Amino acid sequence: MTLTQLQAFVLVARLGSVTSAAKALGVSEPAISASLAALRRQLGDSLIERTPIGMELSPAGRRVIGIASQIVSLAAEAEEAVRKANGAPERLRVTATSTVAECLAPSLLAAFTERTREMEVSLQVSSVQDLSVLLHERVTDVALGPRISGEGSAGLESIPLFRYRLCIVASPSHRLATATKVSPADLSNQTWLIDPDGADPGSPVFNMVHQLSVPEHQIRVFSSQAAAWAAAAEGLGVAPGILHLIATELDRGSLVLLPVPGSPFELLWYATMLPADRRGSAARALRNFIATPDATQAMCTPARGIPPSRFRPPIYVTIWS
């Protein structure tokens, strides 16, 4: 058996699908399936099976999963030790929810790499529900997004990253734009224009739309937050907006704030990582940087982008210092 096979098995089991495991590792689904099939043949057991309610470990799989996870984790530590011994650049793997990856992480990491030369920093997009698995299984070093809760939060440290205000916006021509008060009933009858994060269970926007009981046929998912805002400006529906990032559109008059009681809603994004005794030096450096005025200023500034040679579309972006 190989580390690749064990890692494929662990991630399929923890994330619940071949698709999620492939996305987490940045490889194809056939590659994950082939690794899992090879491990099954060698061990003579199915290890994990697809059922009507999802992936389920076999009795042998339940006994092997903990051992496999430890091996993969130790291998990650060994790889970092070898890189350090050989003088290779430190590596920091950051995973963020789609909204954070679009609106905040690029500026933060660009400012961070300006301070920390000789460091390789990568940014990957993931769903909220997968973040804890990626941290525990050493696929990523730092997760940026909503605070991780539930069983997955055990053994992790979350620190406040950035306080933001969530609002609801629409075109000035939208029928709700002139209302003095927009009720939950008004919002539940609208077409909602959201980014992938809004379709991710566990995200604030998903929870909002779910609490409003918006029918699925009234939800439109766009490739980015900016694309959703552009559609809202065209009068196609209402969209969640991050107030400081959408200020230009509000000043220009292409979008207006809807008078929703309680809005804008004060929310926090967090940086989550392993505890200090298991945390790598690169993750420690980012944690320290987050507390600086330079980090705050960078996060308040729209993303500056990266050179075309550094771009990896669209799920995985690598930034080289």
C-alpha positions in Angstrom: 0.0 0.0 0.0 1.1 3.6 -0.6 0.5 6.9 1.1 -1.5 8.0 -1.9 -3.8 5.1 -1.5 -4.2 5.6 2.3 -4.9 9.3 1.8 -7.5 8.6 -0.8 -9.2 6.2 1.5 -9.1 8.5 4.5 -10.5 11.5 2.6 -13.3 9.5 0.9 -14.3 8.2 4.3 -14.1 11.5 6.1 -15.6 13.7 3.3 -18.2 11.2 2.1 -17.5 11.1 -1.6 -14.9 10.5 -4.2 -15.7 13.9 -5.7 -14.9 15.8 -2.5 -11.7 13.8 -1.9 -10.5 14.6 -5.5 -11.3 18.3 -5.1 -9.5 18.4 -1.7 -6.3 16.9 -3.2 -6.5 18.7 -6.6 -6.6 15.5 -8.6 -9.1 13.7 -10.8 -11.9 11.5 -9.5 -10.6 8.5 -11.5 -7.2 8.9 -9.7 -9.0 8.7 -6.3 -11.1 5.7 -7.5 -8.0 3.9 -8.8 -6.1 4.5 -5.5 -9.0 3.2 -3.5 -9.4 0.2 -5.7 -5.8 -0.7 -5.4 -5.9 -0.5 -1.6 -9.0 -2.7 -1.5 -7.3 -5.3 -3.6 -4.2 -5.4 -1.4 -6.2 -5.6 1.8 -8.8 -7.9 0.5 -11.7 -5.8 1.8 -14.1 -3.2 0.4 -13.2 -0.8 3.3 -15.9 1.6 2.3 -19.1 1.2 0.4 -21.7 3.4 -1.1 -25.1 3.1 0.5 -28.4 5.0 -0.1 -27.5 7.4 2.7 -23.9 7.9 1.7 -20.5 6.3 2.1 -20.2 3.7 4.9 -17.1 2.0 6.3 -17.0 -1.8 6.4 -16.1 -3.4 9.8 -12.5 -3.7 8.6 -12.6 -0.1 7.3 -13.7 1.2 10.8 -10.6 -0.5 12.3 -8.2 0.7 9.6 -9.4 4.4 9.3 -7.7 5.6 12.5 -4.4 3.9 11.6 -4.5 5.2 8.1 -5.2 8.7 9.3 -2.2 8.6 11.7 0.1 7.3 8.9 -1.0 10.1 6.6 -0.5 12.7 9.3 3.0 11.5 10.2 3.9 11.4 6.5 2.9 15.1 6.2 5.2 15.9 9.2 8.0 13.9 7.6 7.7 15.7 4.3 7.9 19.1 6.0 10.9 18.0 8.0 12.7 16.9 4.8 11.8 20.2 3.1 13.2 22.1 6.0 16.4 20.0 6.1 16.9 20.6 2.4 16.4 24.3 2.6 13.2 24.3 0.6 10.8 27.2 1.0 8.3 26.8 3.8 4.9 25.8 2.6 1.6 27.2 3.8 -1.6 25.7 2.5 -4.7 27.8 3.1 -8.3 26.7 2.4 -11.2 29.2 2.4 -14.9 29.3 1.6 -15.6 30.7 -1.8 -16.7 34.2 -0.6 -13.6 34.5 1.6 -11.4 33.2 -1.2 -12.8 35.8 -3.6 -13.1 38.9 -1.3 -10.5 38.7 1.4 -7.9 35.9 1.2 -6.0 37.1 -1.9 -5.3 40.5 -0.3 -4.4 39.0 3.0 -2.0 36.4 1.6 -0.4 38.9 -0.8 0.4 41.2 2.2 1.6 38.2 4.2 4.0 37.0 1.5 5.4 40.5 1.1 6.6 40.1 4.7 7.6 36.5 4.6 9.9 36.0 1.6 10.9 32.4 0.7 7.5 31.0 1.5 5.2 29.0 -0.8 1.6 29.9 -0.2 -1.4 28.2 -1.8 -5.1 29.0 -1.6 -7.8 26.4 -2.2 -11.6 26.7 -2.0 -13.7 24.3 0.0 -17.1 24.0 1.6 -17.7 24.9 5.3 -18.5 21.3 6.2 -15.2 20.0 4.8 -12.8 22.5 6.5 -12.4 20.5 9.8 -11.5 17.3 7.9 -8.9 19.0 5.7 -7.3 20.5 8.9 -7.3 17.2 10.9 -6.0 15.2 8.0 -3.2 17.7 7.3 -4.5 18.5 3.8 -4.5 22.2 4.7 -2.7 24.3 7.4 -5.2 27.1 7.9 -9.0 27.4 7.2 -10.6 30.8 6.6 -14.4 31.1 6.9 -17.2 30.8 9.4 -16.3 29.4 12.8 -16.1 25.6 12.7 -18.6 24.1 15.1 -19.8 20.6 16.1 -17.7 17.5 16.5 -15.2 18.7 13.9 -14.1 21.6 16.0 -12.5 19.4 18.6 -8.8 19.8 18.7 -8.8 23.0 16.5 -8.2 26.6 17.4 -10.4 29.4 15.8 -9.4 33.0 16.1 -11.4 36.0 14.9 -10.2 37.0 11.4 -12.4 39.8 10.2 -15.7 41.4 11.2 -17.9 42.2 8.3 -21.5 43.4 7.7 -23.9 41.4 5.6 -26.6 43.3 3.8 -29.2 42.6 1.1 -29.0 44.6 -2.1 -31.0 45.0 -5.3 -31.2 47.2 -8.4 -32.7 50.7 -7.9 -35.5 49.6 -10.2 -36.4 46.6 -8.1 -39.9 46.9 -6.6 -38.5 46.5 -3.0 -36.0 49.3 -3.5 -38.5 52.0 -2.6 -40.1 50.1 0.3 -39.7 51.6 3.8 -39.4 48.1 5.3 -38.8 44.7 3.8 -40.2 41.8 5.7 -39.1 38.2 5.7 -42.2 37.4 3.6 -41.1 39.9 1.0 -37.7 38.3 0.8 -39.0 34.7 0.7 -40.8 35.6 -2.6 -37.8 37.0 -4.3 -35.3 35.4 -6.7 -32.0 35.1 -4.7 -28.7 35.6 -6.5 -25.9 34.0 -4.6 -22.3 32.8 -5.0 -21.2 29.2 -4.3 -20.8 30.0 -0.7 -24.5 30.8 -0.4 -25.3 27.2 -1.5 -23.0 25.7 1.1 -24.7 24.4 4.2 -23.2 26.1 7.2 -22.6 29.4 5.6 -24.5 32.5 6.9 -26.1 33.1 3.5 -27.3 29.5 3.2 -28.8 29.7 6.7 -30.5 33.0 5.9 -32.1 31.7 2.7 -33.1 28.4 4.4 -34.7 30.3 7.3 -36.7 32.4 4.8 -37.9 29.1 3.2 -37.0 30.4 -0.2 -38.0 27.7 -2.8 -35.1 26.2 -4.7 -36.4 27.4 -8.1 -36.0 30.9 -6.8 -32.3 30.6 -6.1 -29.7 31.3 -8.7 -26.1 30.4 -8.0 -23.3 32.4 -9.8 -19.6 31.6 -10.2 -18.6 34.5 -7.9 -20.0 37.1 -5.5 -19.2 39.8 -8.1 -21.2 38.0 -10.7 -24.2 37.8 -8.3 -24.0 41.5 -7.6 -23.8 42.3 -11.4 -27.0 40.2 -11.9 -28.7 42.1 -9.1 -27.8 45.4 -10.7 -29.5 44.2 -13.8 -32.7 43.7 -11.9 -32.7 39.9 -11.8 -33.3 39.6 -8.1 -31.9 40.3 -4.7 -28.4 39.4 -3.5 -26.4 39.3 -0.2 -23.7 41.9 -0.1 -20.6 42.5 2.1 -21.0 46.2 2.9 -17.5 47.5 2.7 -16.8 45.6 -0.6 -20.0 46.8 -2.2 -19.7 50.4 -1.2 -18.6 51.5 -4.7 -21.7 50.1 -6.3 -23.8 51.7 -3.6 -22.1 55.1 -4.2 -22.5 54.7 -7.9 -26.2 53.9 -7.5 -26.1 50.6 -9.5 -27.2 48.9 -6.3 -29.2 49.9 -3.2 -29.5 48.6 0.3 -32.9 47.0 1.1 -34.3 48.1 4.4 -34.4 44.7 6.1 -34.9 44.9 9.9 -31.7 44.2 11.7 -29.5 44.6 8.7 -26.7 45.0 8.1 -25.9 41.9 10.1 -22.7 41.9 12.1 -20.7 38.6 11.4 -17.2 37.3 11.8 -14.9 35.2 9.6 -12.4 33.1 11.5 -9.0 31.6 10.9 -8.9 28.0 12.2 -5.9 25.8 12.6 -4.4 22.9 14.6 -3.4 23.7 18.2 0.0 25.2 18.9 1.7 21.9 19.6 0.7 20.4 16.2 0.9 23.6 14.2 3.6 24.2 11.6 5.8 27.3 11.7 4.2 28.7 8.5 0.7 28.5 10.1 2.1 30.2 13.3 3.6 33.0 11.2 0.2 33.6 9.5 -1.6 33.6 12.9 0.8 36.2 14.2 0.4 38.3 11.0 -3.4 38.3 11.3 -3.1 40.3 14.5 -1.2 43.1 12.8 -2.6 46.4 11.4 -1.1 45.5 8.0 -3.3 42.4 7.9 -6.4 44.4 8.8 -5.6 47.0 6.2 -5.1 44.3 3.5 -8.4 42.7 4.3 -10.2 46.0 4.0 -8.8 46.5 0.5 -10.3 44.8 -2.6 -8.1 42.0 -3.9 -5.2 43.1 -5.9 -5.0 40.0 -8.0 -1.9 37.9 -8.9 0.2 37.7 -12.1 -1.3 35.4 -14.8 1.7 33.0 -14.4 0.6 32.3 -10.9 -3.1 31.6 -11.6 -4.6 28.2 -11.4 -8.3 28.2 -12.3 -10.8 28.2 -10.6 -10.7 26.1 -7.5 -7.0 26.2 -6.8 -4.8 29.3 -6.8 -1.2 29.3 -6.0 0.7 32.4 -4.8 4.5 32.2 -4.9 6.4 34.6 -2.7 
